[in-house]
Amino acid sequence: MKIYVCITCILTLFYSGIQDVSGQVEKLIDSLKAQNQIQRPNATQVQGQQIPACPTFFADPALQILTQGFSNMDNFKNVELAPFLEVRYPGSPGNIRVREYIKAQFLAFGWQVAEDPFVALTPFGPAPFVNVIATINPNAPLRLIFACHFDSKLSPPGFVGAMDSAVPCALLVNLARQLTIILNSLESDVTIEMIFFDGEEALYLFNEQDSLYGSRHLAEVWFNTLDRFDNTKNKLQNIVSVHSCCGLSRIVHLITSPFPPTWHTLNDSPESMDDNVMDDMGRILRIFTLHIAVFNKIQQISNSGLG
């Protein structure tokens, strides 16, 4: 089983909310199902390696709907983002409320939702953590995985972490809200899985032992579950950061560099966000997600001799 992996993590990934676009969704679905809505460039050479040909952009009207039609920043901030803007370090009441909110939203969308509870040794002794995993179609042979962490730092007291990482969490909730109907209609072999990690932040001092509790735990679980993905161990041992639209397993870590001055301070608040950046990143991720799903569907049709 191949797996497409995209890690949307921490700081600069923002997603616009959805307005009433129910009338446009049917048009978008029709556009995505039409083969002539995809441009197919030739294979290219990058650093001496052959990169398979794959589609680059959606043609109008699909592109216009995906970008302009689905943008509504006021709705995004008031509906998806607001529930995450509270102190939510592991084990705190806010952490539990946010976790329950995530589960409730994806269950309402009709996704399969699972908890991944575990206990890890921290500088303060054993502590409980819970990852949340939501999948739109668990039986699909291919997966595009988005991941972020929903916990906040234990210190400084009162740290909310809008960039790190309330907004990426809200981004994924909004992405699912916008695209669930479309993805189900496409019947693609690529399913979307969204992982919300607990315990990414250090509880005392960031190091290999005191950080990344949720992702380290789930990586170990997957590493030891060979029937989840083919060649799981080889894939985990050969992780590289690349930008690739098709082919083998890849991890894309999207994070700002250098970190902004508000990072890990009390100024990491909604007031520090840039609406234009949020909207731009939202448009990119909408297109990226459907790009993978639609391209795989067209490849299927072409390989079957029907296209």
N, C-alpha and C positions, 0 to 999 in steps of 0.2 A: 504494500500500500504506500503510495506516495503521499507526502504531506507538505503542504505549503504553510510556512510559518511566518507570521509578521508580528513582531513585538512592538506594541505601541506603549511606550513607557515614559513616564514621569513628567516631562516638563512642557513641551510645546505642541502637543497634539490636542486640537480643539475641534469640536464638531458643532455645526449649526443645528438648531431645532427645526422641527417640521411645521409648516403651516398647513392649511387645508388644501392638500393637493390631490385629493381623491380622484378628481376628474382627470388629472394628468398621469396618474399611475397606469391606467389602462393603455394610454398612448405610449408610455415608456416601455411597458411590457411588449407591446406590438413591435416597437422599434428594436428592442433587444433581440427579439426572436427572428428578425429579418437578417439574413446573412449579409445583405448589401449594406448594412449599417456598420460594418467593421472593415477597416483598412488593413491590408495584410502586406507589410513590407517584406523584402527579401532578407535572408539570413545575413548576418554581419560578422565581421572579425573584430574582437576586442582583446587586445594584448595577446594576439596570436591564437586565441581560442574562438572556435566557431560558436556563435550564439544563434539558437534556433529562431526562425521567423515567428513572430507573434503579433497580434493586433496592437495598435498604439492608441488610437482614439475612437470614441464613439462619434458617429456623425449626428448632425441635427436630425430630428428634434430631441433625440435622447440626451445628447450632451447638454443642451440648454435646460432640459428638465432636471437633470442630475445636479447641475451647478446652481443656476438661478432659482429654479422652481422649488427646490427643497430647502432653501436658506431662510432661516428665521431666528436670528440671534436672541431676540427677546424671549422667545419660547424656549430656546435651549437653556438659557441661564435661569429662567424662572421654573421650568418643569424638570429638566434632567439634572442640572447642576446643583440646584438648591439643596436637595436631600443629602448631598455629600459634604456640604460645607459645615462640618462640626468636628470637634476633637474625636478621633477614632483610632487611637493606638490599640494594639491587640488586647483583647479582653475587656475593653472599656464598654460602657453602655452605648456610646456612639458607634463603636465598631460593630456591635451586635445589631443596632438599628440599621446601619448602612448595609450590612450583609443581608438582613431580611428584606430590605428595599430592593436590592439587586435580584434576589430570588423571586420576589413577588412580580417584578417587572417582566422577567423572562418567562415565568410561568404564564403570565397574562398574554404574552406574545405567542404562546404555544410551543416554546422550546423545551427540550429536556434539560432539567436542572439537577445537578448533583453537588453535594458537599464533600469536601475532602478534609475531614478533621484529623488532627494529629497533635502530639505533644512533643516539644523540642526543649533541649537544655539551653537555657539562657544565662546571662550573668547573674540573674536573680533566682535561678533555680528552674525546674521544669515549668513550662507554661503551655497552655492550649492555644492552638491556632486553627483556623478553618478557611480553606480555599473554596471558591465557588466556581463551578464549571457549567457553562450553558452551551448546548449544541442544538442547532436547528434541525438537522437530519442525521442522527447517529449512524444510520446504515449506509451513508454515502461512502464510496471508496477513497475519496480524496478530501483533504481538510485544509482549510485556510484558518489559521489560529491567530486571534488577537489576544494580547494579554497586557494587563497593567496590575498595579497593586492598589488596594483600597484602604490600607491602614495609613495612619499618619504618625509622625514622630512623637515619642514620649516627651521630649523636651525640644525647645523651650515650652513651658506650661502655656496652654492655650493655642498651641500651633494647630492651624487648620489645614494648611497645605493645599491651596487652590490649584497651583500648577503641579504640585508633587503630593498627591496625584488624584485630586478630586476631578479635575477636568477630563483627563483621559478616561476615567471610569464613566463619567457622564457621556463622553463621546461614544463609548461602546453601547451604552443603553440606547442612546439616540440612534446610532447606526442600526441596531436591531429593530427599533421601532419603525424606522423609515423603510428598511429593505426586506423585512420578513415576507410580506405579500409578494413582492417581486421575485425574491429568491425561490419561494415555493412555486410560483407560476412557471419559472424557467425550467424546473426539474433537472437542474444541473447535477453532475456527479461530484461536484465540489460542495461540501457542506461548510458552514461557518461555525467555528467553535470559539467561545469567548471565555477567557480565564481571568478571574479576579483573585490575585494572590494576597494572602494575609502575611504580615510580618516581613515585609521587604526592608523596612527601616530598622536600623540598629536600636536596641533598647538602651545601650550604654555607650559603646564605642564601635563604629563601623569597622569590621574586619571579616575575615572569612567565616568565623564562627558566629559572630553577632551581627547577622544581616541575612537577607534573602532566605528566610526560613521557609516561606511557602513555596518558592520556586525550587529550592534545593530538595525539598521533600517530594514534590511532584515529579521532578526529574528522576529521582531515585525510584519512585514507584513505576514510572514508565520504563526506565532502564531495566527493571526486573520483571516487566510484563511484556514478554516477547510477542504475544499474540495480539497486542494492540496495533503495532505498526511493523511492517517488514523491515528487517535490518535495523531495529531500533538502536541497538548498541553502537553499530557503526555510525549511525547518524548523529548520535549524541557525542561520539568521540571525534567527529569531523565537522564540528560546527564552524561555519565561517559567516562573516557579515558581508552580505552582497545585496545588490538591488537587481533582482531578476524577476521577470514577469511570468516565466514558465520554466518547466523542467524539474530538476530534482529538489529535494528538501533544502530550504534556505531559511535563515533567520535574519530579519531586518530589524535592527535596533534603532528606533527613532528617538533621538534625544538631543537637546540643544548643546552646543559647544561653542564657547565656554558657558558654564552655568551662569545664569543671570544673578545680579547682586541680591535679589530677593530670596534666592534658594536657601532653604532650611532656616529662614528667619520668619518672624511674625508678619513681615511685609509680604509674604507669599499669600496674598489675599485676592479676592475677586477684583479689587481695584487695580491690581497690577496687570490684569489681562488686557490683551489687544484684540478687539472684536474683529478687525480685519484679518489678523493672523488666524484666529479661530475659524473664521468662515472659509478662508483659503484652504486650510488643512482639512476641513470637513469636506469640501468639494473634491479634493484630491483622493481622500479615502473612500468616498462614495464611488468614484470612478474606478479606483483600484480594485475594490471588492467585486463589483459587477464585471469588470474587465476579466478577472480570473474566472469567474463563474461562466460568463458568456463564451470566452475563448475556448474553454474546455468543452462546452456544449457543441460549438461549431467544429472543433477537432473530431468529436465523436461522429457528427454527421458526415464529415469529409471522409473519415476512415471507413465508414460503413458503405461508402459508395453512393450515398443518397444526396450528397452536396455537390 
